Amino acid sequence: MGSGTGNLAKHFIDNNFNYQGLDYSQDMVNLSSLKLPKGHFMQGDMRHFKLEKSVDCTIITGRSTSYLLSNKDVSNALQAIHLNLNNNGILCFDFIDANRFFKIIKGGKHLYHAASFNNKHYSRDSYLNTNTSNNFMFDWHSKYFQIKQNKKTLIAEDKSEVRAFTKNEWELLLHLNNFKVLDFIDKPAYMFDCYAVVAQKIA
């Protein structure tokens, strides 16, 4: 789930796993299919999907759980994943830890990241702040720049409302949708601390 440009998919495909990627964006599916012609990628919504054959493991990558904005969205995704998993199948995913992250961004927080690719230099300037619309939500406004000779040129901009979770929320949501938590793994990340979750399908 959230296979994106196929960076993680490459590791599975190169090691001869039977891998299938799903992403909400057709552009991402097109790009990953072009990069990895041996892979199998499809456009779809993790809340409503049906595979031809059930699988042993589902991974929700890159904190894509942040786009499950309501508990109904979460339950729909978990039920669809449950339906497509083999008996005792494994679900792995990560999530932004609201308990730690919201203490950092309360009142608003500017964050800056830089990257280089093919001798070109880029930056992302983000502003994040909590909101009270629903659950543990926050607003994320980012501007993307290309940098040439110390001059920044705006190349893209996006605004999103996304969700963070607490461990207790996921414990209950997984239990209500017939998954057993096997492990929570603390997972520091480049911008926010996360947890990775390993859960197992139960009847």
matplotlib code that plots the C-alpha trace (Angstrom):
import matplotlib.pyplot as plt

x = [0.0, 1.4, 4.0, 4.9, 7.9, 8.9, 12.0, 11.0, 9.5, 12.9, 14.3, 11.5, 11.6, 15.4, 15.2, 12.6, 9.6, 6.2, 5.4, 2.5, 2.3, -0.8, -0.9, -3.7, -1.9, -1.9, 1.2, 3.1, 1.9, 3.1, 6.5, 7.1, 6.0, 8.5, 11.3, 10.6, 9.1, 9.3, 7.1, 3.3, 1.7, -1.9, -3.9, -6.2, -7.5, -6.3, -9.8, -11.5, -9.4, -9.6, -6.7, -7.0, -5.1, -4.7, -1.2, 1.0, 1.9, 0.7, 3.0, 1.6, 4.7, 6.0, 3.5, 0.6, -1.6, -1.5, -4.0, -6.6, -8.3, -11.3, -11.7, -14.1, -11.2, -9.0, -11.5, -12.3, -8.6, -8.1, -11.1, -10.0, -6.5, -7.9, -10.0, -6.9, -4.6, -4.0, -4.9, -2.4, -1.1, 1.0, 0.3, 3.2, 2.9, 4.3, 2.6, 3.5, 3.4, 1.0, 2.2, 5.7, 5.1, 2.4, 4.6, 7.1, 4.6, 2.2, 1.8, 3.4, 6.8, 8.9, 11.1, 13.7, 15.1, 17.6, 18.5, 20.6, 20.0, 22.0, 24.1, 20.9, 20.0, 16.6, 15.0, 11.6, 10.3, 7.5, 5.2, 3.2, 0.6, -2.0, -5.6, -8.8, -10.9, -11.0, -8.8, -5.1, -4.8, -2.3, -1.9, 1.2, 2.1, 5.2, 7.1, 9.7, 12.6, 15.4, 18.6, 21.0, 23.9, 22.3, 19.1, 15.9, 13.2, 9.8, 8.9, 5.9, 3.7, 1.2, -1.1, -2.4, -4.4, -2.9, -3.3, -1.1, -2.0, -1.3, -0.3, -3.5, -5.6, -3.9, -4.2, -7.9, -8.5, -6.5, -8.4, -11.8, -10.9, -9.5, -5.8, -3.5, -0.5, 2.8, 5.1, 5.5, 8.9, 10.2, 11.3, 13.1, 12.7, 14.1, 11.4, 9.2, 9.4, 7.3, 6.3, 6.3, 3.6, 3.6, 0.2, -1.4, -4.7, -7.0, -10.3]
y = [0.0, 3.4, 1.8, 5.3, 5.4, 1.8, 2.5, -0.2, -2.4, -2.8, -4.6, -7.2, -7.7, -8.0, -10.7, -12.7, -12.0, -12.2, -8.5, -6.3, -2.6, -0.5, 3.3, 5.9, 7.9, 6.7, 8.8, 6.9, 3.6, 4.7, 5.8, 2.6, 0.4, 2.3, 2.0, -1.7, -3.5, -6.8, -5.5, -5.6, -2.2, -1.2, 2.0, 1.6, 2.8, 1.0, 1.4, -0.6, -3.1, -6.7, -8.8, -11.8, -13.9, -13.4, -12.6, -13.5, -9.9, -6.4, -3.4, 0.2, 2.3, 5.8, 6.8, 6.5, 5.8, 9.6, 9.9, 7.8, 10.8, 9.2, 6.1, 4.9, 5.2, 3.2, 0.5, 0.2, -0.1, -2.7, -4.7, -4.6, -5.8, -8.5, -9.8, -9.9, -11.6, -15.3, -16.9, -15.7, -13.1, -10.2, -6.5, -4.0, -0.2, 2.9, 6.0, 9.4, 9.4, 12.2, 12.1, 13.2, 15.1, 17.4, 18.6, 19.7, 21.5, 23.0, 26.6, 26.1, 24.9, 25.6, 22.7, 22.8, 19.9, 19.9, 17.3, 17.0, 14.8, 14.7, 17.7, 19.7, 21.1, 21.4, 22.4, 22.0, 24.6, 23.2, 24.8, 22.4, 23.1, 21.2, 21.7, 20.6, 19.5, 15.7, 13.3, 14.2, 16.2, 18.7, 21.0, 20.6, 23.4, 22.9, 24.9, 23.3, 25.2, 24.5, 26.3, 27.7, 29.9, 30.5, 31.7, 29.8, 29.3, 28.0, 24.9, 23.4, 23.9, 21.7, 21.9, 18.9, 17.9, 14.7, 12.6, 11.4, 8.6, 7.3, 3.7, 3.2, 4.3, 1.7, -1.0, -0.5, 0.0, -3.2, -5.2, -4.0, -5.1, -8.6, -8.0, -8.9, -6.6, -8.5, -5.6, -1.8, -0.7, 2.8, 4.3, 7.7, 9.4, 12.4, 14.8, 13.1, 10.1, 7.1, 3.7, 0.7, -1.9, -5.6, -7.2, -10.5, -11.4, -13.3, -15.0]
z = [0.0, -1.0, -3.3, -4.7, -7.1, -6.3, -4.2, -1.6, -4.3, -5.9, -2.9, -3.0, -6.7, -6.8, -4.1, -6.0, -3.8, -5.4, -5.0, -5.9, -5.4, -4.9, -5.0, -5.1, -7.7, -11.3, -11.9, -9.2, -10.7, -14.2, -12.8, -10.8, -13.7, -16.0, -13.5, -12.6, -15.6, -13.7, -10.9, -10.7, -9.8, -9.8, -9.0, -6.1, -2.8, 0.3, 1.8, -1.0, -3.0, -4.0, -5.2, -7.5, -4.9, -1.2, 0.1, 3.1, 4.1, 3.5, 4.1, 4.3, 3.5, 4.0, 6.8, 4.3, 7.3, 7.8, 4.9, 6.7, 8.2, 9.9, 12.0, 9.3, 6.8, 9.1, 9.6, 5.9, 5.1, 7.8, 6.7, 3.0, 4.1, 6.3, 3.3, 1.1, 3.6, 4.0, 7.4, 10.0, 7.5, 8.6, 8.4, 8.8, 8.8, 10.4, 11.8, 13.1, 16.9, 17.9, 21.5, 20.6, 17.3, 18.5, 21.4, 18.7, 16.3, 18.8, 17.9, 14.5, 13.4, 10.3, 9.1, 6.3, 4.2, 1.4, -1.2, -4.3, -7.4, -10.7, -9.5, -9.0, -5.6, -4.0, -0.7, 0.9, 3.4, 5.5, 8.0, 10.3, 13.0, 14.8, 14.1, 15.9, 12.9, 13.8, 15.7, 16.0, 12.8, 11.6, 8.6, 6.4, 4.0, 1.9, -0.7, -3.0, -4.5, -6.9, -5.8, -8.4, -7.4, -4.0, -5.7, -4.8, -7.5, -6.4, -8.4, -6.5, -3.5, -1.6, 1.3, 3.2, 6.2, 7.6, 10.7, 13.5, 15.9, 19.4, 20.1, 22.1, 19.1, 16.9, 19.5, 19.7, 15.9, 15.1, 17.8, 16.5, 13.0, 13.9, 14.1, 16.9, 17.7, 17.6, 18.1, 18.2, 17.1, 17.8, 14.5, 14.5, 11.2, 9.5, 10.6, 13.1, 15.4, 14.3, 15.4, 13.1, 13.9, 13.2, 13.5, 12.5, 11.0, 13.3, 12.4]

ax = plt.figure().add_subplot(projection="3d")
ax.plot(x, y, z, "-o")
ax.set_aspect("equal")
plt.show()
